[in-house]
Amino acid sequence: MKRGVGIMWVGLMVAGAVVTYAMKDSAGRAADRVHKLRAEIAAEKEAITLLKAEWSVFDQPARLQELVARYGAVLKLQPIDVRQLGTIDDVPEKPPVPAASELDELRTSSIRPGSAAAKVANAAPIAGGKP
């Protein structure tokens, strides 16, 4: 009986050691993952800082003015007129959605039955051409 109890205790100690090792290994892997994520975050922050610096260079008024002077004639750029600015009330409302009967079967366009476009779409194929 003492021998059976001793074997049981040895088995429990081995099982405890295995569980402890598994926990330690899992914690080590989690720590490695945290370290890797922190390094990735630092690299992303550095990239963001670099992009902000590049944007500030590209957005300098003197550079933009030079580009306007160089390419203004090609792009036909003109100064903004105050009358070009508007309010939200100047924006037209969204047009109503046509009824399903006004749309073609494929729903690729709004061809009305009986219109010239519908007649062209339903016309016989050209001889020798693909249907």
C-alpha positions, 0 to 999 in steps of 0.5 A, a space after each residue: 500500500 505504501 508503495 502504491 501511494 508513493 507511485 501515486 505521489 511521484 505520478 502527481 509530481 510528474 504531472 505537476 511538472 508537465 503542467 508547470 512547464 506547459 504554462 511556462 512555455 505558453 507564457 513565454 510564447 505570449 511574451 514573445 508575441 507581445 514583444 513582436 506586436 510592440 515592435 510592429 507598433 513602433 515601426 508603424 508609428 515611425 512610418 506614420 511620422 515619416 509620412 507626416 513629414 513627407 506630407 508637410 513637405 508636399 503641402 508647403 505653399 511655396 512648392 504648390 505655387 511653383 507647381 501651379 506656375 509650372 503646370 497651370 497652363 497645361 492643367 488650365 488652372 484658374 483661381 477660385 471665384 467666390 461665386 463658385 462656393 455654395 451652400 448645402 442648399 445648392 446641392 440638388 436632391 437625389 433623383 427618384 429611383 425608377 420603378 422596376 417596370 422601367 428597368 431592363 431585365 438585366 438591370 444594367 441601365 434604365 432603358 424604358 420599353 418602347 424607347 429608341 434604346 429599347 428598339 436598338 437593344 431588341 433589334 435582330 443581330 447583324 448577319 454574320 455577327 455573333 448573337 
